[in-house]
Structures are given as structure tokens and as C-alpha cells.
């Protein structure tokens, strides 16, 4: 099995295999979403630390090393590497979207200059790579990214980062609605649990994006 037949939901169980993909580097961007210091912090409460340990382990052992390897590969191929992060412009977070003001996990107060809002150094921007700052889940809705991509002639966006079922999904859907071709790298993403991660990949696959592994992506270059 490969990306053409994996990650299918009920809707696409009997669908034909998608056509082969070929990446034109000049028309492709790698978008790395919300890989920020705050998400590597271990919760203080022991019960919360235990709940989040599988996520933190996946981040350290799979998502971060794989994403860095894909970034290095993309840079070598001439594929634009772009970064998105959650950060508010006001210290009190008044500029955040409603979803980020609601109580619970999504209640994020990340002033733009604070250390925990910064991108994790190992997967951070190099040289003049673009960083967009958002107060929304979708990296497209809350920034000028749509215009930037169009200005650079980008037609296909490869997505990596967190969380699969939140900001990755929201961004992918926005990109698809704007008629970008989208690829999601399943081994460069994570959700709070493996079950949530896999469920969302099946939801978005084929209709909004093509889900594949990083090694599969590397075979698609023209």
C-alpha cells in the first residue's frame, strides 16, 4: 500500500486511484505550522504530564526530526519553505480569534515576543524564509499568506506541523477552497492522540489533500 490507497475514509473506499503526482519546485511550497516552544513544555500536574507524554514523545522522535529532514530536502530542491505560528500582537490577547479565546486547551495567550511563542529552533526559519503570524487556526485565513503564495506563483502546498485535527486541518481546508493542491505529510504531523491524528487524516484525505509519508514525497520531484 502507498499514498494512493492509504488513509481513505468511507467516502473514497471504492474511488479510483489518484493520478501520479509530479512536483515542480518553483510552484511548490513547504508550509510548517505551529511548531512552537510552548508545545514541548511538559505539564506540571503529573496526571496531565502522563496524558501528554505520547504526544511529546512523537514530537521529539518523529515529527521534529522528520520535519527538519524535509525542510533540508526542500531547500536543496529549490522548494520555498514557509513557517506559520500562533502569536497575538496585544499582550492581553484581545486580537485573537474567538476560537483561541475559548476556555480549555485552545485558550492560547502567546504574545508575539515571548519565548514560548517562538518557533522551535531546530525547525526554525533560515535566511529570508517567510514567517506568518496568526491568531486563527487557519494559516491562510488569518494572514496574508494567500496573497504571498499567489505572488510567488505557488500552486501546491506541502503541510507539516501541529495539530493535525486543528490548525493543520483548518489550513488544509482553506488552501483547498482556494484551489491550491495540498499534500499533508503524516509523519511530520501530530495530534494530541494517535487516534485523533489518524481520524483527521482520513477525514481530509483525497477531498482536501493527499496524505503521504515524507519518503513518498521525495519520489515525486520532477
C-alpha positions as CSV (number, residue, x, y, z in Angstrom):
1,X,0.0,0.0,0.0
2,X,1.1,3.6,-0.6
3,X,-0.4,7.1,-0.5
4,X,-2.8,6.4,-3.4
5,X,-4.8,3.8,-1.3
6,X,-4.0,4.5,2.3
7,X,-5.8,6.9,4.6
8,X,-9.2,6.5,2.8
9,X,-12.4,7.2,4.6
10,X,-15.8,5.6,3.8
11,X,-16.4,8.2,1.0
12,X,-13.4,7.1,-1.0
13,X,-13.1,3.3,-0.3
14,X,-14.2,2.5,-3.8
15,X,-12.8,5.5,-5.7
16,X,-10.2,5.1,-8.4
17,X,-6.6,5.7,-7.5
18,X,-5.5,9.3,-8.0
19,X,-3.2,10.2,-10.8
20,X,0.6,10.3,-10.3
21,X,1.9,13.5,-8.8
22,X,4.9,15.4,-10.0
23,X,6.3,18.3,-8.1
24,X,7.5,21.5,-9.9
25,X,9.8,23.0,-7.3
26,X,9.2,26.6,-8.4
27,X,5.4,26.1,-8.0
28,X,5.7,24.3,-4.6
29,X,6.0,25.4,-1.0
30,X,6.5,23.6,2.2
31,X,4.4,25.1,5.0
32,X,5.4,24.2,8.6
33,X,2.6,25.1,11.0
34,X,2.8,25.9,14.7
35,X,6.0,24.0,15.7
36,X,6.5,26.3,18.7
37,X,8.2,26.1,22.0
38,X,5.0,26.1,24.0
39,X,4.0,22.7,22.7
40,X,7.2,21.0,24.0
41,X,6.5,22.1,27.6
42,X,5.7,19.2,30.0
43,X,2.6,19.9,32.0
44,X,3.2,20.4,35.7
45,X,0.4,18.2,37.0
46,X,1.5,14.5,36.9
47,X,-1.8,13.3,35.5
48,X,-1.5,15.9,32.7
49,X,2.1,15.0,32.0
50,X,1.1,11.4,31.7
51,X,-1.7,12.2,29.3
52,X,0.5,14.2,27.1
53,X,3.6,12.0,27.1
54,X,2.7,10.1,23.9
55,X,2.3,13.4,22.1
56,X,5.6,14.7,23.4
57,X,7.4,11.5,22.5
58,X,6.0,11.6,19.0
59,X,7.1,15.2,18.6
60,X,10.7,14.5,19.7
61,X,11.2,11.2,18.0
62,X,9.2,11.6,14.8
63,X,7.7,15.0,13.9
64,X,10.7,17.2,14.6
65,X,13.4,15.1,13.0
66,X,11.3,14.3,10.0
67,X,10.2,17.9,9.5
68,X,13.8,19.1,9.7
69,X,14.8,16.5,7.2
70,X,12.0,17.5,4.8
71,X,13.0,21.2,5.2
72,X,16.6,20.4,4.3
73,X,15.4,18.4,1.3
74,X,13.0,21.1,0.2
75,X,15.7,23.8,0.4
76,X,18.0,21.7,-1.6
77,X,15.3,21.2,-4.3
78,X,14.5,24.9,-4.5
79,X,11.1,24.5,-2.8
80,X,10.1,27.5,-0.8
81,X,10.0,26.8,3.0
82,X,7.4,28.9,4.8
83,X,6.6,29.0,8.5
84,X,3.4,29.8,10.4
85,X,3.0,30.3,14.2
86,X,0.3,31.3,16.6
87,X,1.0,34.6,18.3
88,X,-1.0,37.6,19.4
89,X,0.0,41.2,18.8
90,X,-1.5,42.5,22.0
91,X,-0.2,41.4,25.4
92,X,-3.7,40.7,26.7
93,X,-4.6,38.8,23.5
94,X,-7.6,40.9,22.5
95,X,-6.7,40.5,18.9
96,X,-7.1,36.7,19.0
97,X,-9.9,34.9,17.2
98,X,-12.8,33.6,19.2
99,X,-11.6,30.0,18.9
100,X,-8.4,31.0,20.7
101,X,-10.2,32.8,23.5
102,X,-12.5,29.9,24.4
103,X,-11.7,28.2,27.7
104,X,-9.8,25.0,27.7
105,X,-6.9,23.7,25.6
106,X,-7.5,26.3,22.8
107,X,-7.2,29.2,25.3
108,X,-3.8,30.3,24.0
109,X,-2.2,33.6,25.2
110,X,1.0,33.7,23.2
111,X,2.3,37.3,22.9
112,X,4.5,37.5,19.8
113,X,7.8,38.3,21.5
114,X,7.5,35.8,24.4
115,X,9.9,32.8,24.3
116,X,7.2,30.2,24.3
117,X,5.6,31.6,21.2
118,X,8.8,31.3,19.1
119,X,9.3,28.5,16.6
120,X,11.4,25.6,17.8
121,X,15.0,26.3,16.9
122,X,15.7,23.0,15.1
123,X,12.9,23.6,12.6
124,X,13.0,27.4,12.5
125,X,13.4,29.7,9.5
126,X,16.7,30.2,7.7
127,X,17.8,33.3,5.7
128,X,14.8,35.1,4.3
129,X,12.2,32.4,4.7
130,X,8.8,33.8,5.3
131,X,7.1,33.6,8.8
132,X,3.4,34.4,9.1
133,X,1.9,35.1,12.4
134,X,-1.8,34.1,13.0
135,X,-4.4,34.5,15.7
136,X,-6.6,31.9,13.9
137,X,-6.4,28.2,13.3
138,X,-6.0,28.5,9.6
139,X,-2.7,30.0,8.4
140,X,-4.5,31.2,5.3
141,X,-7.5,32.9,6.9
142,X,-5.6,35.0,9.5
143,X,-2.7,36.2,7.4
144,X,-1.6,37.5,4.0
145,X,-0.3,34.0,3.1
146,X,-2.8,33.6,0.3
147,X,-1.5,36.7,-1.5
148,X,2.1,35.7,-0.8
149,X,1.6,32.3,-2.3
150,X,-0.1,33.7,-5.4
151,X,2.6,36.4,-5.8
152,X,5.3,33.7,-5.8
153,X,3.5,31.5,-8.3
154,X,2.9,28.7,-5.8
155,X,0.3,26.2,-6.9
156,X,1.0,23.3,-4.5
157,X,1.5,23.4,-0.7
158,X,3.0,20.7,1.4
159,X,1.9,20.9,5.0
160,X,3.6,19.7,8.2
161,X,3.2,20.6,11.9
162,X,0.6,20.5,14.6
163,X,-2.2,19.8,15.5
164,X,-3.4,17.5,12.8
165,X,-7.1,17.9,13.8
166,X,-6.9,21.6,14.4
167,X,-4.6,24.1,12.7
168,X,-3.3,21.6,10.1
169,X,-6.9,20.6,9.1
170,X,-8.1,24.2,9.1
171,X,-5.2,25.3,6.9
172,X,-5.6,22.4,4.5
173,X,-9.3,23.1,4.0
174,X,-8.7,26.8,3.4
175,X,-5.9,26.1,0.9
176,X,-8.1,23.5,-0.9
177,X,-11.0,26.0,-1.1
178,X,-8.6,28.5,-2.7
179,X,-7.8,25.8,-5.3
180,X,-4.2,25.0,-4.1
181,X,-3.1,21.4,-4.5
182,X,-2.3,20.2,-1.0
183,X,-0.1,17.4,0.4
184,X,0.0,16.5,4.1
185,X,3.0,14.6,5.5
186,X,1.5,12.2,8.0
187,X,4.8,11.5,9.7
188,X,5.6,15.2,10.1
189,X,2.3,15.9,12.0
190,X,0.8,15.1,15.3
191,X,-2.4,15.5,17.2
192,X,-2.9,15.1,21.0
193,X,-3.5,11.4,20.5
194,X,-2.7,8.9,17.8
195,X,-6.4,8.2,17.3
196,X,-7.2,11.9,16.7
197,X,-4.3,12.2,14.3
198,X,-5.3,9.2,12.2
199,X,-9.0,10.0,12.2
200,X,-8.4,13.5,10.9
201,X,-6.0,12.3,8.2
202,X,-8.8,10.1,6.9
203,X,-11.3,13.0,7.0
204,X,-9.2,15.3,4.9
205,X,-7.5,12.8,2.6
206,X,-8.5,12.9,-1.1
207,X,-11.1,15.7,-0.9
208,X,-8.9,18.4,0.6
209,X,-5.4,17.0,0.2
210,X,-3.3,13.9,-0.5
211,X,-1.9,12.3,2.7
212,X,1.5,10.6,2.4
213,X,4.8,9.9,4.2
214,X,7.8,12.1,3.9
215,X,9.8,9.5,2.0
216,X,6.9,9.1,-0.6
217,X,7.0,12.9,-1.2
218,X,10.7,12.8,-2.1
219,X,10.0,10.5,-5.0
220,X,7.6,13.0,-6.7
221,X,10.1,15.6,-7.7
222,X,10.3,16.3,-11.4
